């Protein structure tokens, strides 16, 4: 590769990186790399969750001001669903069902682990139901362990190892 080709390749790579980094700020896009969806998108272990949010049409809402507590199932959590469940939910004809399931994973308000320590709180979710976050012995939501917390500009992401199912 000659010097000119090398410089051109480096410039193109830099441009792609710059466009990717600035994409949330471009006209017609919403959100930020610092909000709950931007932070989730930056975590490779949450790629299934981010894909589901995108397919459900909830992206703009999660890029909003919040505050939100997102109980985000990991890729392994989605893999534990019965075979074909996620693929079925990701179909455009099931967008409303997928959105309802994901709304059950988003609490109204910012409840970081420090706020949950030593108590159990009932947290209202976007689907109109609620979950119980328990910090009395460990940290869990609806008896599913919370493995990590990721602070964001509009709330917090709490990673979980199982998909939460709304009651009823």
ABEGO torsion letter per residue (X at the ends): XBAAAAAAAAAAAAAAAAAAAAAAABBGBBEBAABAAAAAAABAAAAAAAAAAAAAGAAAAAABAOBBBBBBBBAAAAAABBBGAAAAAABAAAAAAAAAAAAAABBBEBBBAAAABGBBBBBBBAAGBBBBBBAABEBBBGGBBBABBBBBAAEBBBBBABBBBBBX
